[in-house]
Amino acid sequence: MPTTVWLASALVAAALPLLYWSFNQGNEVSARAVQNLGTRRNQNLRVAQLERPAIERLGLPVVSAIGRLGRGLLPVQWVRRYDQDLGRAGKLGQWTAEQIVGIKIVFLVVSGLYAIVQVISSPSLTRIAIAVGCVAFMFFVPDLLLKSMADRRHDLIQNALPDVLDQLTMSVEAGLGFESAIARISERENHPLAQELGRMIQDIRLGTPRADAMASLSQRAHVEDLKHVVLSLRQSEKLGVPLAKTLRVQAEEMRTKRKFRAEEKAHKLPVKMIFPLGLCILPALFIVILGPAAIQLSRVF
């Protein structure tokens, strides 16, 4: 295989983990920058920007410019979906839909040029089909990574919700205010739900009504259980129902739902194991068991 093919394959393979790493580094870098700004008050915006990784400082402006130029080429529904997925993934303040579009265009151009070179060097129907498939796959790689992170964050919020409600119930029953209890959890915990609760407390402190802040929380998270809890809390506040009682009922309901989800996953596991068992384990087992017998039979006949 020519050296250029090896080099291009290595570049494409290296692009995927770099993109995933750049997505996941945003929260950690932002938190470190905020902490440094709090401890060193004389630090200016330029120094804070230098705290960001080089791939973000150098690559994101170029990607954003490309995304602004190519945003009109994609359907409006796609761009809206990117904004929603960025919100679900917790990257709405760090990444934009234009940057996602720019990354898709870069991947499309690079993979397209590589595919054209390969087809021209050795034209065949098989190579053309493989090239088209690779280009299409690379075009949708950012979508797959973004959706994967959004789904993972969705599951983390959903699984942490019962425990957070238990902590809120105990804090409110002990005499702590609802907002103070939420602030306490957001300061002590480090999961995505605690981060969203901390943002809600910031909105309330800036003058947003509690009901509107909770509604914004449920819209950002896109978790049905959380929307149900927020709706119940808003109704209990309107009807004058004790908040601690509502929190306790919701905590029990969310624990029951989490238990049912775990049981459902356990019941689906045998079905999911059929395909790897039939495609990977059983053929190797047959080779080990029947291989010696086949060799003996070949020697006899």
Buried (B, 14 or more C-beta within 10 A) or exposed (E): EEEEEEEBEEEBEEBBEEBBEBBEBBBEBBEEBEEEBEEEEEBEEEEBEEBBBEEBEEBBEEBBEBBBEBBEEBEEEBBEBBBBBBBBBBBBEBBBBBBBBBBBBBBBBBBBEBBEBBBEEEEEEEBEEBBEEBBEEBBEBBBEBBBBBBEEBBEBBBBBBBBBBBBBBBBBBEEBEBBEBBBBBBEEBEBBBBBBBBBBBEBBEEEBEBEEBBBBBBEBBBBEBBBBBBEBBBEBBEEEBEBBEBBBBBBBBBBEBBEEBEEEEEEEEEEEEEEEEEEEEEEEEEEEEEEEEEEEEEEEE
